[in-house]
Amino acid sequence: MRHPSHILNRLAVAGLYLLCISATIHAMELNLDVSLPHESIMIGDQVELSITTICPSNGVVELPEIGHEKDIVVLKRDWESTPLADGNVLTETIYTLTSFRLGEHVLTTNPVVYRMGGKALTNAFPETTIRVVSSLGQISSSEIADIKKVHKLPGRIPPWIWIVLGSAVVAFLVGLVTSKLWKNRETLVPKAPPVPPHVVAFKALDALMRKGLLEKDECNPFYTELSMILRTYLEGRFQLNAPDETTEEIVEEMSKSPELDGNQRNILQEFMRQADMVKFAKGHPDRTTMESAFNTTRQFVEQTKQTEELATRERREPKEGEG
């Protein structure tokens, strides 16, 4: 028979062993919480799954793999760990999920594994499902609908449309050409030939005589206008800038002209100097001298005027040179 002391020793060892087992189990405690705000989503919508664990700081929690092909698709995963005052650590893991397949799908069937000190504790993951529905709504009938009637494609464009379009294009082109011609009508319509310089001079001399400056003995305005008539004639007939040139310049240029003889050059020179005496030297010739100056001017224009044959030839020569 064994001694009672041996029995007491064995009881003490057994109690100590049970105490150690209890302490180990308490140290490996794991709190797990799963949160899913929506149990039903439409296909392609996103939902957030929150998994919160609380365990000692020297433990490691291994969450199961979430997702399966198109049933459950993980778009993003974030986590954050926060130490607690009691020595534990709170870890929150956020999964952003979606689904591309209709029906009810389980997030995972794998367990949660908690490891600490070379030992592993396995906890079942709470059963969590997502129901995926279509955005098209429920089909009222499962019967197959009949084939819709075939719609014929429109035929080729009717001929009258081409006629209308062609007429519109022709009208546009006609309007465009007409507009161009109207803008350039000055070049299409031949201009009237210019009035010969001697005709202009004769009309101006007749108008001067009708003013009655001779009868009024107004020699200064008479000689001024008579001189301008002659200068304008020289400009048109001999292509001189006579209205803006001095008497000396006009006499010098006309002395080189082969179209004037010596008598005509003398008449021109005498008249121009006589007109300058009246305008600038305040000379006052009598009426007979004024009439003589008028007649001399008319005679000079008559003798040097351009003949019709010469005028026609001069008008054609530039055009022939351009061609």
SEKOL-280906 format. One record per atom (N, C-alpha, C): y, x, z. Coordinates in steps of 0.02 Angstrom, whole numbers, padded with zeros to 5 digits, always signed. Each point is the difference from the previous one (the first is absolute). Layout:
# residues N
YXZ;...
This chain:
# residues 323
-00059+00043+00000;+00059-00043+00000;+00061+00045+00000;+00046-00020-00045;+00060+00041-00007;+00046-00011+00059;+00039+00053+00012;+00047-00003+00056;+00059-00043-00021;+00026-00039+00048;+00057-00043-00017;+00059+00037-00027;+00008+00063+00018;+00058+00038-00026;-00004+00009-00075;-00061+00009-00025;-00007+00006-00073;+00020-00063-00036;-00016-00056+00029;+00018-00065-00030;+00075-00007-00002;+00033+00019+00053;+00073-00005+00003;+00033+00045-00052;-00028+00059-00009;+00028+00046-00050;-00005-00028-00071;-00058-00030-00014;-00009-00028-00067;+00048-00059-00012;+00009-00040+00052;+00046-00056-00006;+00072+00025-00012;+00018+00055+00033;+00068+00028-00010;+00010+00025-00071;-00053+00035-00026;+00005+00026-00069;+00006-00056-00050;-00039-00052+00011;+00002-00058-00046;+00068-00033+00002;+00029-00007+00060;+00067-00031+00005;+00052+00041-00035;-00005+00067+00009;+00049+00044-00033;-00006-00005-00075;-00062-00006-00027;-00011-00005-00072;+00031-00064-00026;-00011-00055+00035;+00028-00065-00022;+00076+00003+00001;+00029+00035+00050;+00073+00006+00005;+00028+00039-00060;-00036+00052-00021;+00023+00041-00057;-00002-00041-00064;-00055-00039-00008;-00006-00042-00060;+00057-00051-00003;+00017-00029+00059;+00054-00050+00003;+00066+00032-00018;+00012+00061+00024;+00063+00034-00015;+00005+00017-00074;-00056+00020-00031;+00000+00017-00071;+00014-00062-00042;-00032-00055+00017;+00011-00063-00037;+00072-00022+00006;+00028+00007+00060;+00070-00020+00010;+00047+00044-00041;-00018+00066-00003;+00043+00047-00038;-00002-00013-00074;-00054-00030-00026;-00007-00012-00071;+00018-00071-00020;+00036-00035+00042;+00021-00067-00017;+00048+00001-00060;-00007-00049-00046;+00042-00005-00060;+00023-00072-00008;+00064-00010-00003;+00028-00067-00012;+00019-00004-00075;-00023-00053-00032;+00010-00008-00072;+00028-00070-00014;+00053-00002-00039;+00030-00065-00018;+00015+00000-00075;-00020-00053-00035;+00010-00007-00072;+00044-00062-00013;+00053+00010-00040;+00048-00055-00013;+00010-00006-00076;-00007-00061-00026;+00011-00016-00071;+00044-00062-00003;+00063+00006-00021;+00046-00058+00004;-00020-00059-00045;-00032+00015-00056;-00019-00055-00046;-00074+00007-00017;-00036-00053+00011;-00071+00000-00018;-00011-00020-00073;+00053-00027-00032;-00006-00022-00070;+00060+00027-00039;-00015+00032-00057;+00053+00026-00044;-00016-00019-00072;+00052+00004-00043;-00011-00010-00072;-00019+00066-00031;-00035-00004-00055;-00024+00060-00033;+00058+00045-00019;-00004+00064+00020;+00053+00048-00014;+00053+00005+00054;+00001-00047+00049;+00049+00003+00054;-00020+00055+00049;+00048+00023+00040;-00012+00052+00049;+00000-00029+00070;-00042+00030+00044;-00003-00020+00071;-00012+00062+00042;+00027-00001+00061;-00007+00058+00045;-00052-00014+00054;-00047+00047+00007;-00051-00001+00052;+00019+00051+00054;+00003-00023+00062;+00019+00044+00056;-00060+00011+00045;-00018+00063+00014;-00055+00018+00045;+00030+00043+00056;-00005-00025+00062;+00027+00035+00058;-00057+00023+00045;+00001+00065+00018;-00052+00027+00045;+00034+00033+00059;-00033-00006+00060;+00023+00034+00061;-00060+00037+00028;+00007+00066+00006;-00056+00042+00025;+00030+00061+00034;-00042+00037+00038;+00025+00062+00031;+00025+00049-00053;+00044+00044+00021;+00032+00046-00046;-00047+00052-00028;-00056+00013+00035;-00047+00051-00024;-00056-00031-00042;+00008-00063-00020;-00049-00033-00041;+00024-00006-00072;-00047-00012-00045;+00015-00007-00071;-00030-00066-00025;+00043-00041-00032;-00022-00064-00025;-00009+00005-00076;-00058-00019-00025;-00013+00000-00072;-00005-00072-00024;+00053-00022-00036;-00001-00069-00025;-00044-00004-00062;-00030-00058-00011;-00043-00007-00059;+00040-00003-00064;-00033+00014-00055;+00033-00003-00066;+00014-00073-00017;+00063-00013-00019;+00022-00067-00018;+00002-00005-00076;-00023-00056-00028;+00006-00011-00071;-00065+00008-00037;-00003-00036-00057;-00060+00004-00042;+00019-00022-00071;+00005+00048-00046;+00015-00013-00070;+00060-00046-00006;-00007-00056-00038;+00056-00045-00010;+00004-00054+00054;-00053-00004+00043;+00002-00051+00052;+00056+00013+00050;+00001+00060+00027;+00053+00021+00046;+00025+00068-00024;+00065+00004-00017;+00029+00062-00025;+00053+00024+00050;-00008+00063+00023;+00048+00029+00046;+00057+00033-00040;+00061-00026+00007;+00058+00028-00035;+00034+00056+00039;+00000-00007+00067;+00034+00050+00041;-00028-00001+00071;+00002+00057+00034;-00024+00005+00069;+00048+00042+00041;+00026-00027+00055;+00045+00035+00045;-00026-00006+00072;+00013+00049+00041;-00020-00004+00070;+00051+00036+00045;+00000-00020+00063;+00046+00029+00050;-00034+00000+00068;+00001+00056+00034;-00031+00007+00067;+00054+00007+00052;-00011-00035+00058;+00049+00000+00055;-00036+00015+00065;+00014+00056+00036;-00031+00014+00066;+00022-00052+00051;-00048-00021+00043;+00015-00048+00054;+00003+00036+00067;+00028-00034+00050;+00009+00030+00066;-00066+00012+00035;-00052-00039-00016;-00064+00007+00035;-00044+00054-00031;+00026+00039-00048;-00039+00053-00031;-00035-00021-00064;+00004-00063-00016;-00030-00024-00063;+00050+00007-00058;-00025-00011-00060;+00041+00003-00060;-00008-00065-00039;+00057-00030-00018;+00000-00061-00041;+00013+00020-00073;-00046-00017-00043;+00007+00016-00071;+00000-00065-00041;+00053-00009-00041;+00004-00059-00043;-00006+00022-00073;-00049-00027-00035;-00012+00017-00070;+00014-00062-00042;+00044+00008-00052;+00020-00056-00043;-00028+00012-00070;-00039-00049-00025;-00027+00002-00068;+00038-00053-00041;+00023+00020-00058;+00028-00048-00048;-00054-00016-00051;-00023-00062-00001;-00057-00020-00039;+00019-00051-00054;-00042-00004-00051;+00005-00052-00050;-00069-00012-00028;-00006-00051-00044;-00064-00016-00030;+00010-00027-00070;-00046+00018-00044;+00003-00024-00069;-00062-00040-00019;-00033-00027+00051;-00059-00040-00013;+00000-00061+00045;-00008-00059-00029;+00001-00062+00037;-00061-00004+00047;+00011-00037+00055;-00056-00010+00047;+00018+00024+00070;-00051+00001+00043;+00009+00021+00070;-00034+00067+00008;+00037+00048+00026;-00024+00069+00003;+00005+00026+00072;-00053+00035+00022;+00000+00032+00065;+00032+00069-00006;+00045+00016+00048;+00036+00063-00004;-00048+00059+00004;-00046-00001+00048;-00048+00055+00008;-00058-00023+00043;-00057+00029-00010;-00060-00014+00042;-00020+00062+00039;+00038+00053-00005;-00016+00062+00036;+00029-00001+00070;-00028+00036+00047;+00024+00000+00069;+00057+00050+00010;+00031-00005+00060;+00050+00049+00022;-00036+00051+00043;+00010+00064-00014;-00033+00054+00037;+00052+00036+00043;-00017+00006+00066;+00046+00034+00046;-00037+00060+00028;+00031+00060-00009;-00033+00062+00023;+00042+00033+00054;-00037+00025+00053;+00034+00036+00053;-00051+00044+00037;+00016+00064+00005;-00044+00045+00038;-00069+00006-00029;-00006+00000-00066;-00066+00008-00031;-00041-00063-00001;+00027-00055+00026;-00036-00063+00000;+00036-00049-00047;-00038-00048-00025;+00028-00050-00047;-00015-00069+00025;+00050-00042-00006;-00007-00071+00020;+00015-00042-00062;-00045-00045-00015;+00006-00042-00060;+00018-00071+00020;+00054-00026-00029;+00021-00069+00011;+00000-00038-00066;-00021-00061+00001;+00000-00041-00061;+00072-00019-00017;+00017+00005-00065;+00067-00020-00022;+00003-00076-00002;+00053-00029+00029;+00004-00074+00001;-00005-00027-00071;-00038-00052-00008;-00008-00030-00067;+00066-00031-00023;+00026+00027-00053;+00064-00022-00027;-00007-00012-00075;+00022-00057-00022;-00007-00018-00071;+00068-00020-00030;+00006+00008-00065;+00059-00022-00038;-00024-00046-00056;+00034-00057-00005;-00017-00047-00053;+00053+00006-00054;-00022+00014-00061;+00045+00011-00057;-00004-00062-00046;+00057-00029-00013;+00003-00061-00041;+00042+00014-00062;-00004-00042-00051;+00037+00007-00063;+00068-00034+00006;+00050+00030-00035;+00067-00030-00001;+00005-00059-00048;-00054-00011-00039;+00001-00055-00048;-00019-00066+00031;-00021+00001+00063;-00018-00062+00033;-00071-00019-00017;-00023-00052+00032;-00068-00022-00010;-00007-00038-00065;-00055+00010-00033;-00014-00036-00062;-00028-00069+00018;+00032-00051-00026;-00018-00068+00018;-00069-00019-00025;-00022+00030-00052;-00065-00018-00028;-00036+00063-00023;-00065-00001+00010;-00041+00057-00020;-00026-00007-00070;+00017-00056-00032;-00025-00010-00068;+00038+00045-00049;-00034+00021-00052;+00030+00043-00051;+00042-00043-00046;+00062+00020-00008;+00046-00039-00042;-00019+00008-00073;+00016-00051-00038;-00014+00001-00071;+00048+00048-00036;-00021+00024-00058;+00042+00045-00039;+00060-00039-00027;+00060+00031+00006;+00060-00033-00025;+00000+00001-00076;+00039-00045-00028;+00005-00004-00073;+00032+00063-00028;-00022+00018-00059;+00025+00060-00033;+00068-00016-00030;+00050+00042+00015;+00066-00008-00028;+00006+00045-00062;+00017-00030-00055;+00007+00037-00061;+00062+00044+00002;-00007+00059-00024;+00058+00045-00005;+00046-00024-00055;+00065+00010+00008;+00046-00022-00053;-00014+00037-00065;+00006-00037-00055;-00013+00029-00065;+00056+00047-00022;-00003+00021-00061;+00051+00046-00025;+00067-00035-00005;+00052+00037-00003;+00068-00028-00001;+00009-00042-00063;+00026-00060+00009;+00011-00045-00058;+00048+00032-00050;-00010-00015-00065;+00043+00030-00051;+00073-00016+00008;+00016-00061+00027;+00071-00019+00005;+00038+00045+00049;-00036+00028+00049;+00034+00045+00047;+00021+00064-00036;-00044+00025-00044;+00019+00060-00039;+00060-00015-00045;+00002-00061-00028;+00056-00018-00043;+00066-00001+00039;-00003-00029+00060;+00060-00003+00042;+00023+00070+00020;-00048+00042+00020;+00018+00068+00020;+00029+00040-00059;-00032-00009-00059;+00026+00035-00058;+00070-00022-00019;+00012-00066+00005;+00067-00025-00015;+00052+00027+00049;-00021+00004+00063;+00047+00026+00050;+00017+00074-00014;-00050+00039-00019;+00012+00070-00015;+00045+00008-00060;-00012-00041-00053;+00042+00004-00060;+00072-00019+00017;+00008-00054+00040;+00067-00021+00019;+00036+00054+00039;-00037+00034+00044;+00030+00054+00039;+00023+00057-00045;-00043+00019-00048;+00018+00055-00045;+00059-00018-00044;+00002-00063-00024;+00056-00022-00041;+00065+00002+00041;-00004-00024+00062;+00059+00003+00042;+00023+00070+00014;-00049+00046+00011;+00018+00069+00013;+00034+00032-00060;-00029-00011-00060;+00030+00029-00061;+00068-00029-00013;+00007-00066+00011;+00065-00033-00011;+00052+00028+00047;-00020+00012+00063;+00047+00028+00049;+00022+00070-00021;-00048+00041-00024;+00018+00067-00022;+00048-00003-00060;-00015-00045-00047;+00043-00005-00059;+00069-00024+00019;+00004-00046+00047;+00065-00027+00020;+00042+00053+00034;-00032+00042+00040;+00036+00053+00034;+00025+00052-00050;-00038+00010-00054;+00018+00051-00049;+00031-00031-00063;+00027-00059+00007;+00026-00036-00059;+00057+00038-00033;+00037+00040+00039;+00057+00036-00029;-00024+00052-00051;-00060+00027+00013;-00026+00050-00048;-00033-00032-00060;-00021-00064+00007;-00033-00034-00055;+00050-00031-00048;+00054-00028+00028;+00051-00032-00042;+00050+00053-00022;+00007+00010-00064;+00047+00053-00024;+00071-00017+00019;+00035+00051+00024;+00069-00009+00020;+00045-00003-00062;+00054-00036+00007;+00049-00003-00055;+00033+00068-00008;+00013+00021-00061;+00032+00065-00010;+00067+00002+00034;+00019+00058+00027;+00064+00005+00035;+00059-00011-00048;+00054-00024+00028;+00060-00011-00040;+00030+00067-00019;+00014+00012-00064;+00028+00065-00021;+00065+00016+00037;+00012+00063+00015;+00060+00019+00037;+00065-00022-00035;+00003+00003-00068;+00062-00019-00034;+00015-00074+00007;-00053-00041+00003;+00011-00073+00010;+00030-00012+00069;-00027+00035+00049;+00027-00006+00068;+00073+00022+00002;+00015+00055-00035;+00068+00026-00001;+00048-00048-00034;-00020-00029-00057;+00044-00047-00035;+00015-00062+00043;-00052-00025+00035;+00012-00058+00044;+00047+00017+00057;-00008+00061+00028;+00044+00020+00054;+00072+00010-00025;+00009+00027-00062;+00067+00008-00027;+00034-00067-00012;-00039-00049-00025;+00029-00067-00011;+00020-00031+00066;-00042+00010+00052;+00017-00028+00065;+00062+00033+00029;+00007+00066-00011;+00060+00035+00024;+00062-00027-00034;-00004-00012-00064;+00059-00024-00036;+00020-00070+00024;-00049-00040+00019;+00016-00069+00022;+00034+00000+00069;-00003+00055+00037;+00031+00001+00066;+00076+00004-00004;+00025+00020-00058;+00073+00001-00008;+00035+00056+00036;-00035+00057+00010;+00032+00056+00035;+00054+00033-00042;-00006-00002-00067;+00052+00027-00043;+00064-00040+00008;-00005-00066-00002;+00059-00043+00006;+00034+00009+00067;-00041+00015+00053;+00029+00008+00067;+00023+00072+00012;-00011+00044-00049;+00020+00070+00006;-00033+00034+00061;-00064-00018+00012;-00036+00031+00055;-00044+00055-00029;+00030+00058-00009;-00034+00054-00035;-00056+00032+00041;+00009+00005+00065;-00050+00034+00042;-00066-00038+00000;-00003-00064+00018;-00064-00035-00004;-00027-00004-00071;+00046-00002-00050;-00022-00004-00070;-00038+00063-00019;+00030+00058+00014;-00033+00064-00018;-00063+00012+00043;+00001-00022+00063;-00059+00008+00043;-00060-00037-00028;+00011-00064-00019;-00055-00040-00027;-00020+00024-00069;+00050+00020-00042;-00017+00024-00067;-00040+00064+00003;+00018+00044+00047;-00037+00063+00009;-00072-00014+00023;-00010-00050+00045;-00067-00016+00024;-00043-00030-00056;+00032-00039-00044;-00037-00028-00057;-00026+00056-00045;+00042+00049-00013;-00019+00055-00043;-00054+00044+00033;+00008+00013+00064;-00050+00040+00036;-00068-00035+00001;+00000-00065+00011;-00063-00038+00000;-00033+00003-00068;+00041-00003-00053;-00027+00004-00068;-00031+00069-00012;+00035+00053+00022;-00027+00068-00009;-00067+00008+00037;-00005-00031+00059;-00061+00004+00039;-00058-00033-00037;+00011-00060-00027;-00053-00034-00035;-00016+00028-00068;+00051+00024-00035;-00010+00024-00069;-00025+00072-00002;+00027+00043+00043;-00018+00071-00004;-00037+00025+00062;-00020-00046+00044;-00039+00018+00061;+00038+00050+00044;+00064-00012+00010;+00040+00041+00045;+00010-00037+00066;+00011+00038+00052;+00019-00031+00063;+00076-00005+00004;+00028-00030-00053;+00072+00001-00010;+00039-00033+00056;-00022-00056+00030;+00041-00031+00053;+00013+00046+00059;-00044+00049+00012;+00008+00043+00058;+00024+00070-00018;+00012+00014-00064;+00021+00067-00021;+00076+00003-00010;+00025+00061+00003;+00071+00010-00012;+00013+00002-00075;+00065-00004-00018;+00018+00003-00071;-00023+00064-00032;+00009+00056+00035;-00020+00065-00028;-00076+00001-00013;-00039-00027+00047;-00073+00000-00009;-00021-00043-00060;+00033-00057-00008;-00016-00044-00056;+00018+00033-00066;+00060+00029-00003;+00022+00032-00062;-00046+00058-00018;-00020+00039+00050;-00043+00057-00013;-00069-00022-00027;-00028-00052+00031;-00066-00022-00023;+00003-00032-00069;+00053-00039-00013;+00005-00033-00065;+00016+00049-00056;+00030+00057+00018;+00015+00050-00051;-00063+00031-00029;-00056-00008+00036;-00064+00027-00023;-00041-00052-00037;+00024-00061-00002;-00039-00053-00032;+00005+00005-00076;-00057+00002-00036;+00003+00003-00073;+00019-00066-00033;+00003-00054+00041;+00015-00066-00028;+00075-00013-00006;+00041+00044+00027;+00073-00009-00004;+00029+00053-00046;+00050-00022-00040;+00036+00049-00042;+00061+00024+00039;+00037+00045-00031;+00058+00029+00034;+00053-00051+00016;+00013-00048-00044;+00052-00050+00011;-00019-00045+00059;-00063-00019+00005;-00023-00043+00054;+00004+00037+00067;-00015+00064+00000;+00006+00038+00063;+00073+00003+00023;+00045+00010-00050;+00071+00003+00018;+00025-00067+00027;-00022-00056-00031;+00020-00066+00024;-00023-00010+00072;-00062+00018+00014;-00028-00008+00067;+00038+00042+00050;+00012+00062-00017;+00034+00045+00046;+00071-00024+00014;+00037-00022-00053;+00068-00022+00009;+00004-00062+00044;-00045-00048-00011;+00001-00061+00040;-00016+00015+00073;-00052+00041+00014;-00019+00014+00068;+00056+00034+00039;+00036+00045-00033;+00056+00033+00035;+00058-00047+00010;+00011-00044-00048;+00055-00049+00007;-00016-00047+00059;-00063-00021+00006;-00020-00044+00055;+00008+00035+00067;-00015+00065+00002;+00008+00038+00062;+00074+00005+00019;+00044+00008-00050;+00072+00004+00015;+00025-00064+00033;-00026-00057-00023;+00022-00064+00028;-00028-00010+00070;-00065+00017+00009;-00033-00014+00065;+00022+00049+00054;+00006+00064-00019;+00012+00051+00052;+00072+00026+00002;+00032+00003-00059;+00069+00026-00002;+00052-00056+00000;-00024-00062+00008;+00045-00058+00003;+00043-00006-00063;-00027+00019-00058;+00037-00008-00063;+00007-00074-00018;+00051-00016-00041;+00011-00070-00017;+00015-00004-00075;-00053-00001-00041;+00012-00005-00073;+00025-00070-00018;+00033-00004-00059;+00024-00066-00021;-00056-00041-00029;+00017-00062-00021;-00051-00046-00024;-00031+00025-00065;+00039+00030-00041;-00027+00025-00065;-00053+00052+00012;+00011+00045+00049;-00049+00052+00016;-00063-00032+00029;+00009-00052+00041;-00058-00033+00030;-00042-00035-00053;+00035-00034-00049;-00036-00033-00054;-00037+00051-00043;+00033+00058-00011;-00031+00053-00040;-00063+00026+00035;+00003+00008+00066;-00058+00023+00038;-00057-00051-00005;+00017-00065+00004;-00051-00052-00005;-00034+00002-00069;+00042+00003-00053;-00027+00000-00068;-00041+00063-00013;+00023+00057+00028;-00037+00063-00010;-00068-00004+00032;-00003-00031+00059;-00064-00007+00035;-00048-00044-00040;+00025-00057-00026;-00042-00044-00039;-00025+00035-00063;+00047+00039-00032;-00019+00037-00060;-00054+00052+00015;+00007+00035+00057;-00050+00051+00019;-00069-00032+00009;-00002-00058+00033;-00064-00034+00011;-00029-00022-00067;+00043-00026-00044;-00023-00024-00065;-00029+00057-00041;+00032+00059+00001;-00022+00056-00041;-00064+00033+00028;-00009-00004+00065;-00057+00036+00030;-00056-00046+00023;+00005-00064-00015;-00052-00046+00023;-00066+00016-00033;-00051-00019+00034;-00068+00013-00023;-00021-00053-00050;-00026+00022-00058;-00023-00048-00049;-00066-00031+00022;-00017-00057-00029;-00061-00035+00019;-00063+00041-00016;+00002+00034-00058;-00058+00040-00019;-00010+00058+00049;+00054+00033+00021;-00004+00055+00047;-00023-00024+00069;+00025-00058+00021;-00019-00027+00065;-00074-00018+00002;-00026-00029-00055;-00071-00017-00004;-00043+00063+00003;+00020+00052-00035;-00038+00061+00000;-00001+00033+00069;+00056-00001+00035;+00004+00030+00066;-00041-00038+00052;-00006-00068-00010;-00041-00039+00046;-00074+00013-00010;-00019+00016-00063;-00071+00011-00015;-00023+00071+00017;+00044+00048-00004;-00020+00069+00010;-00030+00014+00069;+00028-00026+00055;-00032+00013+00065;-00069-00030+00005;-00010-00060-00029;-00065-00033+00003;-00052+00040-00038;+00020+00026-00061;-00046+00039-00039;-00018+00065+00036;+00049+00029+00035;-00013+00061+00038;-00047-00012+00057;+00005-00060+00032;-00045-00017+00055;-00070-00008-00024;-00009-00029-00060;-00068-00011-00026;-00032+00063-00020;
